[in-house]
Amino acid sequence: MDNVELVLLTAHQTPFTTRSDFARENAEAIAEACYEGQITTYSLSLNDYSNVWYITSIGMRLLECIS
């Protein structure tokens, strides 16, 4: 499993904060996934940005293809 796949899987199963140890350890993969629109900190339930990374529909489609 590469780092981007791990980031997507984690964001899907247990969204993580922007300052968590997981985020620090996987900063490059998170940056790549965010740049590609696969994860976001925008919370639909709050209708605003937060400090938690969530998977997007683009990320879900990619995760389904690579899993």
Residue, then its C-alpha position, 0 to 999 in steps of 0.5 A: m500500500d502506498n502512502v496516498e492509498l493509506v491517507l485515503l483509507t484513513a480519511h475514509q475510515t477515521p478522519f484525522t486532524t491536520r496536526s495529528d501524528f498521522a498527518r505529520e508522518n504523511a505530510e507529502a502524501i496528504a499534500e499530493a492527495c489534497y492537490e489532486g482533490q482527493i481529500t479536503t478539510y471542508s466539512l459538509s455537516l458544518n458547511d465550513y472548513s475544519n481541522v479534520w481531513y475528509i475523503t472526497s468523492i474523487g478520493m472515494r472513486l480512486l480508493e475503489c479502483i486501487s483497492 
